[in-house]
Amino acid sequence: MIKMAFERLKKKITKENLWLYILTLLKNGPVYGYELKDKIKEKFGFEPAKITTYVVLYKLEKEGLVKSIKNTEKSSRKYYYITEKGSKTLEEGLKFLKKMINSLE
């Protein structure tokens, strides 16, 4: 029973809040979509589905939290970068999580 509850918690905090991880990575500079999945696995220790990563990216772009630029000189890759609104939203999300963790301790 404990393991099931823990697995649900991990899923909720990781895959269901993928936007937090994506914005955190984009703070360090532009990244192309396909690369994000590997960077998430490397930095945060879980591997989201590639399609899920793109769905979240499109939602973030629609909300104005990220922008994309297509690099036509070198390749047709679309690079994503965080916007000012995205940085502020990430800050608020992290503040909320820290507050929740502090209240649970």
Order of alpha helices (4+ residues) and beta strands (2+ residues): alpha-alpha-beta-alpha-alpha-beta-beta-alpha
